[in-house]
């Protein structure tokens, strides 16, 4: 806990656990991919990267200290 060395807690570091909302267009692409339907892999990968960048930025904007995606966790101060 930050501030604990002075004998007073000033802040509790925050993270979250669980799935974060995905954009509807990405969900549609994910469903098609999982169903074995044809899809544009480059477009899909690009959309996933944009969605991850956005959700990481939203976590930082909300004050989350340890941002998370499905595949990684990092300090909020890390480059996204």
C-alpha positions, 0 to 999 in steps of 0.5 A: 500500500502506498503511504504505508511507510508513514503509518498512514494508508493513502492509496490502495493499488487497484486492478480487476479480474474478468472479461472486459466488454468487446466492441460488437463488430469484433464480437461478430468477427470472433464468432465467424472465426470460431464457427470456421467461417471465412474471415480476413485475418489481417483485418481481424488481428488489426481490430483486436489490437485496436480494441486492446489499446482502447481498453488499456487506455480506458483502464488508465483513464479510470485510475486502474494501477495495474491494467490487464488484457486477456493476455497480459498485465502491466503497470499503468505507467507502462507504454501501451 
